[in-house]
Amino acid sequence: MPYTASLDGIRAIAALVIVAYHARIPGLPGGFFGVDVFFVLSGYLVTRLLAEEHAQSGTIRYRAFMRRRIRRLSPALLTMLAAYLLAAPWLFAEVPFARHVRDAWWSALYLLNYASAFGEPVAILGNVWSLAVEMQFYLLWPLVLLIVLKMPRPAALATLAALYLLATAWRAASPEHLGDVWAFYIRTDTHCSGLLLGSFIGLLNPPAPERRTAACMAMAGIVILAFALTFYSTKWIVTVQYGFTVAEAAAALLVVARPSWLGGAVLAWLGRMSYGLYLWHYPIMRALREQGWENHDWPAILAVGGTLGLMCAVASHHWVEGRFYRRGGGWRSCQRRPGSRYREGAA
């Protein structure tokens, strides 16, 4: 699968939106939708890669796929969790250390989203739930896709479209009686629709549109995403029922369009750092607030927390993630040079 720099640009936009949201920039109540952009892109890349493997070999090697997923995601996560446990007794002294250990344990097992859903809300690591959703999806998706790929192509596409519509309908089905909206929407069963939409696009594999069409689609995606970021919030049931669908539609337009201007050097580089930035910026910003920085100090929180998070992301990318890419034979693929190719380990 040829590498496309604009996809890293989309990843960068998603990460920057999330960082801005966690800095609590005024006027951005829906910044959490950056996660849904990530989900659509991840579903697209993983399904494209698995479909390519199936086309070449006639099967999907499940254990090899999961090894690559764990090699891609776990080293950086475990490094962040180790640093978190070392610093937590001083930075978050009001939280019992046993709770920090419990949250780190659930995070390392990729179960934090359901720990919160079952009445044990996370103390600090509020950003790790999305990693749990993705990993739980990855555990099942290759097996589902292997069945789908045995169908005629129209039936396979119809099946993925139906799965997306069912997941969307399940989330939108009157969640107000389920209590905590936050615990409701971080579950995999209620938040896998973006991954499924990306998977549908990945299996459809539409050709890259011509330049003018791509620009129009991308602009429409940006406008729709901007609307979602500034209109919806976690305080509305309507966000769970409709807001995520709006954000997913915007992400789908960006993924299909893949305009060249999203593949600029700076955005592509930030996209490569986005996983580490996502992991590190949130606990750093929480620590700044614990040290007395108020919400009206958001410019300083954004500057300091974003910069420290990016520095940690760069270190993680080169000294942690890169070592495991080398071991798995995927280091060159993560370098993202023109003409290189995606692998699951770098998706």
Backbone hydrogen bonds, N-H to C=O, Kabsch-Sander energy under -0.5 kcal/mol:
donor,donor_aa,acceptor,acceptor_aa,energy
3,Y,340,S,-2.3
7,L,4,T,-1.4
8,D,4,T,-0.8
8,D,5,A,-0.6
9,G,5,A,-1.6
10,I,6,S,-2.0
11,R,7,L,-1.9
12,A,8,D,-2.1
13,I,9,G,-2.2
14,A,10,I,-2.2
15,A,11,R,-2.2
16,L,12,A,-2.7
17,V,13,I,-2.3
18,I,14,A,-2.0
19,V,15,A,-2.5
20,A,16,L,-2.4
21,Y,17,V,-2.2
22,H,18,I,-2.6
23,A,19,V,-1.5
24,R,21,Y,-1.4
25,I,20,A,-1.8
28,L,25,I,-1.0
30,G,229,L,-3.2
31,G,28,L,-1.4
33,F,30,G,-2.2
34,G,31,G,-1.8
35,V,32,F,-1.7
37,V,33,F,-1.5
38,F,34,G,-1.9
39,F,35,V,-2.3
40,V,36,D,-2.2
41,L,37,V,-2.2
42,S,38,F,-2.9
43,G,39,F,-2.8
44,Y,40,V,-2.1
45,L,41,L,-2.5
46,V,42,S,-2.6
47,T,43,G,-1.9
48,R,44,Y,-2.4
49,L,45,L,-2.4
50,L,46,V,-2.5
51,A,47,T,-2.7
52,E,48,R,-2.2
53,E,49,L,-2.2
54,H,50,L,-2.5
55,A,51,A,-2.3
56,Q,52,E,-1.8
57,S,53,E,-2.7
58,G,54,H,-2.3
62,Y,60,I,-1.2
65,F,61,R,-2.3
66,M,62,Y,-2.6
67,R,63,R,-2.2
68,R,64,A,-2.0
69,R,65,F,-2.2
70,I,66,M,-2.7
71,R,67,R,-2.5
72,R,68,R,-1.9
73,L,69,R,-2.4
74,S,70,I,-2.3
77,L,73,L,-1.5
78,L,74,S,-3.2
79,T,75,P,-2.0
80,M,76,A,-2.2
81,L,77,L,-2.5
82,A,78,L,-2.3
83,A,79,T,-2.1
84,Y,80,M,-2.5
85,L,81,L,-2.5
86,L,82,A,-1.8
87,A,83,A,-2.0
88,A,84,Y,-2.6
90,W,87,A,-1.3
91,L,87,A,-2.5
92,F,88,A,-2.8
93,A,90,W,-0.5
95,V,92,F,-1.6
99,R,96,P,-1.1
100,H,96,P,-1.4
101,V,97,F,-2.5
102,R,98,A,-2.3
103,D,99,R,-2.6
104,A,100,H,-2.5
105,W,101,V,-2.4
106,W,102,R,-2.6
107,S,103,D,-2.2
108,A,104,A,-2.7
109,L,105,W,-1.7
110,Y,107,S,-1.4
111,L,106,W,-2.8
112,L,106,W,-0.7
114,Y,111,L,-0.7
115,A,111,L,-1.9
116,S,112,L,-1.9
117,A,113,N,-1.6
118,F,114,Y,-1.9
119,G,116,S,-1.6
120,E,115,A,-2.1
126,G,124,I,-3.0
128,V,125,L,-1.2
130,S,127,N,-0.7
131,L,128,V,-0.7
132,A,128,V,-1.4
133,V,129,W,-2.0
134,E,130,S,-2.2
135,M,131,L,-2.6
136,Q,132,A,-2.5
137,F,133,V,-2.0
138,Y,134,E,-2.6
139,L,135,M,-1.7
140,L,136,Q,-0.9
140,L,137,F,-0.8
141,W,137,F,-3.0
143,L,140,L,-0.6
144,V,140,L,-2.0
145,L,141,W,-3.4
146,L,142,P,-2.0
147,I,143,L,-1.2
148,V,144,V,-2.3
149,L,145,L,-2.9
150,K,147,I,-1.0
151,M,148,V,-1.9
156,A,152,P,-2.6
157,L,153,R,-2.5
158,A,154,P,-2.2
159,T,155,A,-2.2
160,L,156,A,-2.1
161,A,157,L,-2.4
162,A,158,A,-2.4
163,L,159,T,-2.3
164,Y,160,L,-2.2
165,L,161,A,-2.3
166,L,162,A,-2.6
167,A,163,L,-2.5
168,T,164,Y,-2.4
169,A,165,L,-2.5
170,W,166,L,-2.5
171,R,167,A,-1.8
172,A,168,T,-2.0
173,A,169,A,-0.8
173,A,170,W,-0.6
174,S,172,A,-2.1
177,H,174,S,-0.9
178,L,175,P,-2.2
179,G,176,E,-0.8
180,D,178,L,-0.5
184,F,180,D,-1.7
185,Y,181,V,-2.5
186,I,182,W,-1.2
187,R,184,F,-1.0
191,H,187,R,-0.8
191,H,188,T,-0.7
192,C,188,T,-0.5
196,L,192,C,-2.1
197,L,193,S,-2.7
198,G,194,G,-2.5
199,S,195,L,-2.0
200,F,196,L,-2.3
201,I,197,L,-2.1
202,G,198,G,-2.4
203,L,199,S,-2.4
204,L,200,F,-2.6
205,N,201,I,-3.0
214,A,210,E,-2.9
215,A,211,R,-2.2
216,C,212,R,-2.1
217,M,213,T,-2.7
218,A,214,A,-2.7
219,M,215,A,-2.4
220,A,216,C,-2.3
221,G,217,M,-2.5
222,I,218,A,-2.6
223,V,219,M,-2.4
224,I,220,A,-2.6
225,L,221,G,-2.5
226,A,222,I,-2.7
227,F,223,V,-2.1
228,A,224,I,-2.2
229,L,225,L,-2.6
230,T,226,A,-1.6
231,F,227,F,-1.7
232,Y,228,A,-1.4
236,W,233,S,-1.3
239,T,236,W,-0.7
240,V,236,W,-0.8
241,Q,237,I,-2.0
242,Y,238,V,-2.7
243,G,238,V,-1.5
244,F,239,T,-1.6
246,V,242,Y,-1.8
247,A,243,G,-2.2
248,E,244,F,-2.5
249,A,245,T,-2.1
250,A,246,V,-1.9
251,A,247,A,-2.3
252,A,248,E,-2.4
253,L,249,A,-2.0
254,L,250,A,-1.8
255,V,251,A,-2.5
256,V,252,A,-2.5
257,A,253,L,-2.4
258,R,254,L,-2.9
262,L,259,P,-1.5
263,G,260,S,-1.9
264,G,261,W,-0.8
268,A,264,G,-2.9
269,W,265,A,-2.2
270,L,266,V,-2.6
271,G,267,L,-2.3
272,R,268,A,-1.6
273,M,269,W,-1.3
274,S,270,L,-0.6
274,S,271,G,-0.7
277,L,273,M,-2.4
278,Y,274,S,-2.6
279,L,275,Y,-2.1
280,W,276,G,-2.4
281,H,277,L,-2.2
282,Y,278,Y,-0.6
284,I,280,W,-1.5
285,M,281,H,-2.5
286,R,282,Y,-2.5
287,A,283,P,-2.2
288,L,284,I,-2.1
289,R,285,M,-1.8
290,E,286,R,-2.1
291,Q,287,A,-1.3
292,G,289,R,-1.7
293,W,288,L,-1.9
297,D,294,E,-1.8
298,W,295,N,-1.2
300,A,297,D,-0.7
301,I,297,D,-2.4
302,L,298,W,-3.0
303,A,299,P,-2.4
304,V,300,A,-3.1
305,G,301,I,-2.0
306,G,301,I,-0.6
306,G,302,L,-1.7
307,T,303,A,-1.8
308,L,304,V,-2.8
309,G,305,G,-2.4
310,L,306,G,-2.3
311,M,307,T,-2.4
312,C,308,L,-2.4
313,A,309,G,-2.1
314,V,310,L,-2.5
315,A,311,M,-2.2
316,S,312,C,-2.7
317,H,313,A,-2.8
318,H,314,V,-2.1
319,W,315,A,-2.7
320,V,316,S,-1.8
321,E,316,S,-2.9
322,G,317,H,-1.3
324,F,320,V,-1.2
325,Y,321,E,-1.9
326,R,322,G,-2.3
327,R,323,R,-1.8
328,G,324,F,-1.7
329,G,326,R,-1.4
330,G,325,Y,-3.2
331,W,325,Y,-0.8
334,C,330,G,-1.4
335,Q,331,W,-0.6
335,Q,332,R,-1.0
336,R,333,S,-0.8
340,S,337,R,-2.4
342,Y,1,M,-2.8
346,A,343,R,-1.5
347,A,343,R,-0.6
347,A,344,E,-1.0
